[in-house]
Amino acid sequence: MSISQLFIHHFRNITHAQLTLSEQFNFLVGDNGSGKTSFLEAIYMLGHGRAFRHQQSNRIIQHDQPELVLHGKILINGHLHSLGLSKSRSGDNRIKIDGDQGFKIAQLAQLLPIQLITPEGFDLLSGGPKYRRAFLDWGCFHHYPEFFALWNNLRRLIKQRNAALRQSTNYAQLKHWDKELVPIANQVSQIRRQYAENIIPELLSTANDFLPEYQIDCLYNQGWDVQADYAQVLAEHFERDRQLTYTALGPHKADLCLRSRQIPVEDLLSRGQLKLLVCALRLAQGEYYTQQRQQRCLYLIDDFASELDKDKRALLAKRLKQTQAQVFITALNQQQVSYMCDENDKIFYVKSGIISS
């Protein structure tokens, strides 16, 4: 899967861009603030319906314009598809696939699987569990068709239960919510566990390639005692949940714990090593997706050179080349990426929102 052509209109500082892209590596070179990251965000938004830096429409749509428009021609298994997304200042999305309207953002995401690596990506390791849950749920979404509906229902039920907790004086008033919540919670947790069991060996193998000096361990935590019945857990913790006014245990608290020598990796590794590990996790997840789905995902890498020395940049570049996936990389100057280029790749120069090849 690759984007053959991309059209960007009124997205951040990019007024208009119409680009024919390489199926392999695409490099975006320019000064800070030139629009390189905005280019990556446009691709990300085409596949997710939102940007990764700011989600408010007024901060994404170009000044004095009523909407932004993104359009891509996507090659999937030899067939060319057309994807379109427009967003108004009120936040409304209009989505077209192959000229037809009425689609949802989840359908865009299915067609355009994306792995994103940014300087802010340290949150995957040093941020709260929600970032690692999102990492797990990306895989569950793309590998288990039933997961998205279950995940939406789980979020709705947890929100409703938390609202009911603020009004309940005894557990009987809450029990009907839990009867609906428990089976969905168990299904979500089972899918996550199955995906984690499948992906963890891939994660650890790639982590060892990137950081051979460390023995990285990875463990899935479902959000409550694995030996306990979730219905019983909810009943036993009612009083505490009522005082907290939220549900303290459950799949909405799941985590993927990464340690080395029994120490959380964020407390042990340097910033450069943390970035390498983030790259390893994203790369392994993308490679596993390709193995299972026989389809490649996209890799978006912002500020490729930051935090990495020359040898580590070469290692990451080599592994990315081996995926044969379409890759988009931003850099401050051509020297940072020139050793990766071959005749099938493209370099784009970005200045003040104007992109030229």
SEGU-274450 format. One record per residue (C-alpha): residue number from 1; residue in one letter; x, y, z. Coordinates in steps of 0.1 Angstrom, whole numbers, plus 5000, padded with zeros to 4 digits. Layout:
! residues N
resi  resn  u  v  w
NUM  A  X  Y  Z .
...
! end
This chain:
! residues 357
resi  resn  u  v  w
1  M  5000  5000  5000 .
2  S  5013  5034  4991 .
3  I  5001  5070  4983 .
4  S  5009  5077  4947 .
5  Q  4996  5113  4947 .
6  L  4988  5137  4975 .
7  F  4968  5170  4973 .
8  I  4969  5194  5002 .
9  H  4948  5226  5004 .
10  H  4948  5252  5032 .
11  F  4964  5229  5058 .
12  R  4984  5249  5083 .
13  N  5010  5270  5063 .
14  I  5005  5249  5031 .
15  T  4982  5268  5008 .
16  H  4983  5243  4979 .
17  A  5004  5213  4972 .
18  Q  5000  5186  4945 .
19  L  5027  5160  4947 .
20  T  5036  5127  4930 .
21  L  5053  5105  4955 .
22  S  5078  5077  4956 .
23  E  5065  5043  4966 .
24  Q  5096  5039  4987 .
25  F  5114  5068  5005 .
26  N  5102  5104  5004 .
27  F  5125  5130  5021 .
28  L  5113  5164  5032 .
29  V  5141  5189  5037 .
30  G  5138  5224  5051 .
31  D  5143  5247  5080 .
32  N  5123  5245  5112 .
33  G  5089  5260  5107 .
34  S  5090  5256  5069 .
35  G  5061  5231  5068 .
36  K  5078  5197  5068 .
37  T  5059  5184  5098 .
38  S  5027  5199  5084 .
39  F  5032  5177  5054 .
40  L  5034  5146  5076 .
41  E  5004  5158  5096 .
42  A  4984  5160  5064 .
43  I  4991  5124  5056 .
44  Y  4983  5114  5092 .
45  M  4951  5133  5091 .
46  L  4940  5117  5059 .
47  G  4943  5083  5077 .
48  H  4930  5094  5111 .
49  G  4907  5123  5106 .
50  R  4928  5144  5130 .
51  A  4963  5160  5132 .
52  F  4988  5147  5157 .
53  R  5000  5181  5171 .
54  H  4967  5200  5176 .
55  Q  4932  5188  5170 .
56  Q  4914  5221  5171 .
57  S  4901  5230  5136 .
58  N  4911  5267  5140 .
59  R  4947  5257  5145 .
60  I  4949  5234  5115 .
61  I  4929  5252  5089 .
62  Q  4948  5280  5072 .
63  H  4939  5315  5084 .
64  D  4908  5331  5067 .
65  Q  4899  5298  5050 .
66  P  4866  5280  5058 .
67  E  4880  5245  5055 .
68  L  4909  5223  5046 .
69  V  4909  5197  5020 .
70  L  4931  5166  5017 .
71  H  4930  5141  4988 .
72  G  4951  5111  4981 .
73  K  4954  5084  4954 .
74  I  4962  5052  4972 .
75  L  4976  5020  4955 .
76  I  4964  4989  4974 .
77  N  4972  4955  4960 .
78  G  4975  4968  4925 .
79  H  4943  4988  4926 .
80  L  4941  5026  4927 .
81  H  4917  5041  4952 .
82  S  4908  5077  4959 .
83  L  4905  5090  4995 .
84  G  4893  5125  5004 .
85  L  4888  5144  5036 .
86  S  4876  5179  5043 .
87  K  4872  5196  5077 .
88  S  4854  5228  5084 .
89  R  4860  5253  5111 .
90  S  4831  5239  5131 .
91  G  4850  5205  5132 .
92  D  4827  5187  5107 .
93  N  4844  5160  5086 .
94  R  4833  5150  5051 .
95  I  4849  5118  5038 .
96  K  4849  5104  5003 .
97  I  4862  5070  4993 .
98  D  4863  5063  4955 .
99  G  4840  5092  4950 .
100  D  4813  5081  4974 .
101  Q  4804  5099  5005 .
102  G  4790  5088  5039 .
103  F  4821  5070  5052 .
104  K  4835  5072  5088 .
105  I  4870  5079  5099 .
106  A  4875  5043  5110 .
107  Q  4871  5033  5073 .
108  L  4899  5057  5064 .
109  A  4921  5042  5090 .
110  Q  4915  5007  5077 .
111  L  4927  5017  5043 .
112  L  4957  5038  5054 .
113  P  4975  5022  5083 .
114  I  5002  5045  5096 .
115  Q  5031  5042  5120 .
116  L  5042  5076  5134 .
117  I  5075  5085  5150 .
118  T  5080  5120  5162 .
119  P  5102  5138  5187 .
120  E  5072  5137  5211 .
121  G  5070  5100  5206 .
122  F  5088  5094  5239 .
123  D  5053  5095  5255 .
124  L  5049  5059  5244 .
125  L  5075  5049  5270 .
126  S  5076  5078  5295 .
127  G  5040  5088  5293 .
128  G  5010  5073  5311 .
129  P  4994  5039  5302 .
130  K  4970  5055  5278 .
131  Y  4998  5058  5252 .
132  R  5007  5022  5254 .
133  R  4970  5012  5253 .
134  A  4968  5032  5221 .
135  F  4997  5013  5207 .
136  L  4980  4980  5216 .
137  D  4947  4991  5203 .
138  W  4962  5002  5169 .
139  G  4971  4965  5164 .
140  C  4938  4952  5177 .
141  F  4919  4975  5154 .
142  H  4938  4964  5123 .
143  H  4939  4927  5132 .
144  Y  4905  4920  5148 .
145  P  4875  4934  5129 .
146  E  4852  4931  5159 .
147  F  4875  4952  5182 .
148  F  4865  4987  5172 .
149  A  4828  4983  5180 .
150  L  4837  4966  5213 .
151  W  4861  4994  5222 .
152  N  4835  5020  5215 .
153  N  4810  5003  5237 .
154  L  4835  4999  5264 .
155  R  4843  5036  5264 .
156  R  4805  5044  5265 .
157  L  4798  5020  5294 .
158  I  4827  5032  5315 .
159  K  4816  5068  5310 .
160  Q  4781  5059  5320 .
161  R  4792  5039  5350 .
162  N  4814  5067  5362 .
163  A  4784  5091  5360 .
164  A  4762  5066  5379 .
165  L  4788  5063  5406 .
166  R  4783  5100  5415 .
167  Q  4747  5093  5421 .
168  S  4747  5058  5437 .
169  T  4745  5051  5474 .
170  N  4746  5013  5472 .
171  Y  4759  4987  5447 .
172  A  4724  4976  5437 .
173  Q  4718  5009  5419 .
174  L  4749  5002  5398 .
175  K  4746  4965  5391 .
176  H  4727  4968  5359 .
177  W  4755  4988  5343 .
178  D  4780  4962  5354 .
179  K  4760  4933  5339 .
180  E  4764  4951  5305 .
181  L  4800  4962  5311 .
182  V  4816  4929  5322 .
183  P  4812  4908  5290 .
184  I  4824  4936  5268 .
185  A  4854  4943  5292 .
186  N  4863  4906  5290 .
187  Q  4861  4905  5252 .
188  V  4883  4936  5248 .
189  S  4908  4923  5273 .
190  Q  4909  4889  5256 .
191  I  4916  4905  5222 .
192  R  4943  4927  5237 .
193  R  4959  4897  5254 .
194  Q  4959  4877  5222 .
195  Y  4974  4905  5202 .
196  A  5000  4912  5230 .
197  E  5010  4875  5231 .
198  N  5015  4876  5193 .
199  I  5033  4909  5190 .
200  I  5056  4908  5221 .
201  P  5081  4883  5206 .
202  E  5084  4906  5176 .
203  L  5088  4937  5198 .
204  L  5116  4920  5218 .
205  S  5134  4907  5188 .
206  T  5136  4941  5172 .
207  A  5144  4958  5205 .
208  N  5174  4935  5208 .
209  D  5186  4944  5173 .
210  F  5185  4981  5182 .
211  L  5196  4979  5218 .
212  P  5216  4946  5222 .
213  E  5233  4959  5254 .
214  Y  5199  4957  5272 .
215  Q  5176  4928  5279 .
216  I  5142  4943  5274 .
217  D  5112  4925  5290 .
218  C  5076  4932  5281 .
219  L  5044  4923  5299 .
220  Y  5007  4929  5292 .
221  N  4987  4941  5322 .
222  Q  4949  4938  5316 .
223  G  4940  4964  5342 .
224  W  4929  4941  5370 .
225  D  4941  4909  5387 .
226  V  4943  4883  5359 .
227  Q  4930  4856  5383 .
228  A  4900  4876  5395 .
229  D  4865  4877  5380 .
230  Y  4858  4912  5368 .
231  A  4822  4912  5380 .
232  Q  4834  4904  5415 .
233  V  4862  4930  5412 .
234  L  4836  4957  5404 .
235  A  4813  4947  5432 .
236  E  4841  4945  5458 .
237  H  4855  4979  5448 .
238  F  4822  4997  5447 .
239  E  4828  5018  5478 .
240  R  4863  5029  5467 .
241  D  4850  5037  5432 .
242  R  4822  5057  5446 .
243  Q  4845  5078  5467 .
244  L  4869  5083  5437 .
245  T  4838  5089  5414 .
246  Y  4854  5068  5387 .
247  T  4860  5031  5380 .
248  A  4896  5024  5392 .
249  L  4901  4989  5377 .
250  G  4893  4975  5343 .
251  P  4904  4973  5306 .
252  H  4905  5011  5305 .
253  K  4935  5008  5328 .
254  A  4954  4982  5308 .
255  D  4991  4987  5301 .
256  L  5021  4973  5283 .
257  C  5050  4973  5308 .
258  L  5085  4975  5294 .
259  R  5114  4969  5317 .
260  S  5151  4960  5318 .
261  R  5167  4946  5349 .
262  Q  5134  4950  5366 .
263  I  5136  4988  5360 .
264  P  5111  5007  5339 .
265  V  5129  5016  5306 .
266  E  5121  5053  5310 .
267  D  5142  5053  5342 .
268  L  5171  5034  5327 .
269  L  5176  5045  5291 .
270  S  5191  5077  5277 .
271  R  5170  5099  5254 .
272  G  5187  5085  5223 .
273  Q  5181  5049  5236 .
274  L  5145  5057  5243 .
275  K  5140  5070  5208 .
276  L  5157  5039  5194 .
277  L  5133  5017  5215 .
278  V  5103  5037  5202 .
279  C  5115  5032  5167 .
280  A  5119  4995  5174 .
281  L  5084  4992  5187 .
282  R  5068  5011  5158 .
283  L  5088  4992  5132 .
284  A  5081  4958  5148 .
285  Q  5044  4966  5149 .
286  G  5044  4976  5112 .
287  E  5064  4945  5102 .
288  Y  5040  4923  5121 .
289  Y  5010  4940  5103 .
290  T  5027  4933  5070 .
291  Q  5033  4896  5078 .
292  Q  4997  4890  5089 .
293  R  4978  4912  5064 .
294  Q  5001  4909  5034 .
295  Q  5000  4946  5031 .
296  R  5025  4973  5040 .
297  C  5018  5003  5063 .
298  L  5032  5038  5060 .
299  Y  5060  5052  5082 .
300  L  5061  5089  5091 .
301  I  5093  5099  5108 .
302  D  5096  5135  5119 .
303  D  5131  5150  5126 .
304  F  5149  5117  5117 .
305  A  5183  5128  5130 .
306  S  5174  5141  5164 .
307  E  5187  5120  5194 .
308  L  5204  5094  5171 .
309  D  5241  5091  5162 .
310  K  5252  5082  5127 .
311  D  5254  5045  5134 .
312  K  5219  5043  5148 .
313  R  5205  5064  5120 .
314  A  5221  5039  5095 .
315  L  5206  5010  5114 .
316  L  5171  5025  5114 .
317  A  5174  5034  5077 .
318  K  5185  4998  5069 .
319  R  5156  4983  5087 .
320  L  5131  5007  5070 .
321  K  5145  4999  5036 .
322  Q  5141  4962  5043 .
323  T  5103  4967  5050 .
324  Q  5099  4979  5013 .
325  A  5072  5002  5027 .
326  Q  5065  5037  5018 .
327  V  5084  5060  5042 .
328  F  5082  5098  5048 .
329  I  5112  5114  5066 .
330  T  5118  5150  5075 .
331  A  5153  5165  5080 .
332  L  5169  5199  5084 .
333  N  5193  5194  5055 .
334  Q  5200  5170  5027 .
335  Q  5233  5157  5042 .
336  Q  5213  5141  5070 .
337  V  5195  5118  5046 .
338  S  5215  5117  5014 .
339  Y  5232  5083  5022 .
340  M  5198  5067  5022 .
341  C  5187  5079  4988 .
342  D  5186  5057  4957 .
343  E  5171  5062  4922 .
344  N  5136  5053  4933 .
345  D  5134  5078  4962 .
346  K  5124  5115  4961 .
347  I  5136  5145  4979 .
348  F  5112  5175  4984 .
349  Y  5124  5209  4996 .
350  V  5100  5228  5018 .
351  K  5102  5266  5024 .
352  S  5074  5287  5039 .
353  G  5048  5261  5031 .
354  I  5059  5257  4995 .
355  I  5070  5222  4985 .
356  S  5091  5215  4955 .
357  S  5109  5184  4942 .
! end
